[in-house]
Amino acid sequence: MRRFHWLIVAVMLSTAALLPCTGTAAYPERPITMIVAYPPGGGTDLVARAIAPYIEKYLSGGAKIVIVNRAGAGGEVGFTALANAPADGYTIGFVNTPPLMTIPIESSTIRATSPSTAIRQFEPCRSSPPTRARTPAR
């Protein structure tokens, strides 16, 4: 009898553990927005459009990926839109890694210097190739 009691308790607990799973909706319920931080027709956009059908196939259930190009400022406009999007799983981004890493570095440098400082830091390059001291052409 005691074993039967424990069996009933175990069945009830496992049923209670599965209840939250029954109330969830299938993902995705609406189209997923993919933000591309570059203009249409560029390399990043072409690759994003090439992989979107595979993502839709992987998600199944009629998933739809909508590509939105947010070009400008070397990718910063799109990256900012992606960072400010709600974390609900319906906005994803297709990022190009080098600009993603350099934009914070460059913008902190640009903000730290005034335009006159930037001009003073400019070092002109030589117009002629370096030559040895013994070369008659100088």
NORBEL-V939674 format. One record per run of one state. SS is the DSSP state (H for helix, E for strand, - for the rest). FROM is the first residue (numbers start at 1). LEN is the number of residues. Records with the same first field share a line. If there is no record, write none. Layout:
SS->FROM-LEN ; FROM-LEN
//
This chain:
-->1-1 ; 23-9 ; 37-6 ; 60-5 ; 70-3 ; 85-6 ; 95-2 ; 113-2 ; 122-17
H->2-21 ; 43-17 ; 73-12 ; 97-16 ; 115-7
E->32-5 ; 65-5 ; 91-4
//
